[in-house]
Amino acid sequence: MSDLTIIMLTPNKVPESWAKFHKKMLLEAAGDSQIITISAEPLDWGINLIQTEYGLTNVYKQMLRGAKLATTPYIAIADDDTLYSSEHFQYRPPMDKFAYNFSRWHLFTWGDPFYFYKPRPGNGLLVASRELVINALESRFQPDKPMSIAYMNELGSRKNIIEYDKAGYVAFYTYDPVVSLYHEFSVDPLCKQHRKKAWPVRAFDIPKWGKAKELRKHFI
């Protein structure tokens, strides 16, 4: 039995064709890891929880719900617009560090089809100790202290966040990368307006996922 639980968050806004493809890829990558799905509409796979809110703060609330339900020593967060390899879910960080996969490429669903490399923390790239995640998130949602927008950043990712979460992060790298799509269904207003900027290192074809123009055809 796996020592890791995958918590997959979705507001069910992505196209149905992509949701089916994403489910197939995630189940293949997950192996024997348990999956908790947190969705706006009922899903018939994983241990399903329903969310009724939408927005940036809600992401952290749902991460906490999933982490509390999990029983494994480690958890990983999965986004509904990100594709993973099995290698990603095999990584185990130190118990006192959050970890983010920096083998991270992005693809716009608009304009010319190309990948671009973006090595920085992202919620959907997180692998960490379940206890560490719960402690950090509970400290952000104290009943008498509403969470400031200043702390709506990835766990342990910045100086003010590290002081708040009581832990920093480590980066790890996988041979087969993760791929995240930028699309208009995102909570990010820059994506909604197609104004998100690409980072400078670009590619038309990458390991496992192939050509950008072919992968993007799933998002219709």
N, C-alpha and C positions, 0 to 999 in steps of 0.2 A: 504493500500500500504506500502511496506517495506521501511525503511529508510536507506537501505544498498544496494549497487551495487557490484556485484562480477565481477572482471576483470580476465578472464581466458586466460593465455598466452600459446601458443603452436607453435612450429616451424614445426609441423606435421611430426615428425620423429619417433614417437612411433608406434608400430604395430597397424594395423587397428582394430584387435580384442580388444586390450586394449582401443583404442580411443572410441569404441562403449560402452564398459563397463564403462569407466570413465565418458562419457557423461550421461549415465543412472544414475549413482551414484550421479553426481554433480547436475543434475536436481532435483533429489529426495531431496537432502540436501538443495538446494537453497530455496525451498518453493516459496514464492511470491517475492523474491528478483530479481531484474533485473540482467541480465548477459550480459557483454560485452566480446565478444571473439576476441582475437587478434591472427591471424594465418598467416602462410606462404601461405596456400591454402584456398580458400573460404570455409566457413562453413555456413550451412543453419539453424543455431540456434544461439540465442542471437543476439545482435547488433554486426555485424562482421566488424572488421577492418583488413586490410592486412598489414603485415610487410615484408619487403624485406631484412632486415639485420639479422645477427645471431651472437651471442656472448654475453659476460657478460655485456658490456656497453649497448647493445641493450635492455637487460631486463629492465633497469631503464628508457630508453627512452620510451618503450612501457607502462610501468607502468604509466608514466606521461601522455601519450596520453589517456589512459583509464580513468585516474582520471579526466582529463579535460573534457572528454565527459560525465562522470557521473554527475548526478544532485542531488544525495542523500547526506545527511550529512556525511554518513560513506561509506567506501569502504573496500572490502576484496580482496586480491590477491589469485588466485588459479592457481596451476601448473597442467600441463597435466599428470604428473606422480604421483600425490598425490590424495588420497581419503579422503573425508570429511564427517562428520556427520552433521545433521541439527543443533545440539547444537553449533558447531563451529561458524556458521554464526549468531547465536543469541546473541553472546557476544558483548557488547558495552563498549569500554574503555573510560577513561577520554579524553576529547577533546584535551588535551595538551600532550598526551602520545601515542606512537606507542604501539601496543600490539601484542604478539606472543603466539600462543598456544603451551605450553610445554608438552601437552599430545601427544607426537610425537614419532612414531615408524618408523623404516626403514626396508626395505627388499631388499636384493640383488637379481638380476635376474640371477645370476650365483652361482655356488657352492651349499652348503647345504642350504635348505630353513629354515630360522629362522628370527624372528623379533629382532631388538635391539632398546633400548630406547635411545633417543638423545635429551634431553631437552636443546635446545639452539635456538636462533632466526633463522628464515629462511624466505625468501621472500614469499614463498607460504603459510606461516602461519600468514601473516600480516592482522590485522584488525585495522583500524584507521580512524580518521577524514579525510575526503576528502581534506579539506583546509590544514591540517597539512602536508599531503603527497605531495600535489602540491607545497607548499612553500619549502619543503625540496628538492624536485627533481629539481625545477626550479633553486635553488641556486647551484646545481651541474652542470647544463648545461648552464652556462653563455657564450654568444657568444665569448667574448674576453678572456675566461679562460677555456681551455679544462679540462674535469674532470680527475683528477689524479686517478691512480689505487688504491691509498690509500683510496679513498672514495667509492670504489666498494664493499661496505659491506651493510648489512641490515640497514635500516633507524633507527637511534637512538641507535645502538647496541653496540658501543664502545666509549671510551672517546673522541678520535679525531672526531668520527662521531657525537657524541652528540653536540660537540662544533660547528660543521658544520651545523647540522640539527636543532639545537636550541630546541631539545627535546630528552628525553630518552625514555625507553620502560618499559612496565609492562608485566609480564608473566601471562597467565591464563591457566586454566586446564579444560578439558572436560572429562566426564565419558567415553564416546565413543571416542577413540583417532583418530587422523589423521594418515594415513600411506603413506609414500613416498617410491617409488621404486628407487633404484640405478641401472642404466642400461647404456649400451654402447652408447646410443644415446644422452647422456648428454653432456653439454658443458664442464663439469669437466673432465680433462685428466685422473685423477685417476680412474674415472668410466669407461672411454673408455678402459683403460688398465686392468681393473678388479683388481686394487690395492687399492681401497677404504677400509679403516679399519672399522671394527665393534666396537661399544662401548660395555662395559662389561655386562650391564644388558640385558639379552636375554629371549626370549619366543618363543614357538612354536605355541601358540594359544592366541589370545587377544580378548576382547569384540568387538562385531559387525562384525569384519572382519574374525574371525575364524582362521583356521589353515593356517600357512604360505605356506605350500606346495600346498594347494588348491587355495589360492588367486593368487599365482604366475602363475597358469595355464592360467590366463587371458592375461598374457603378452607373447603371442606367435605369 
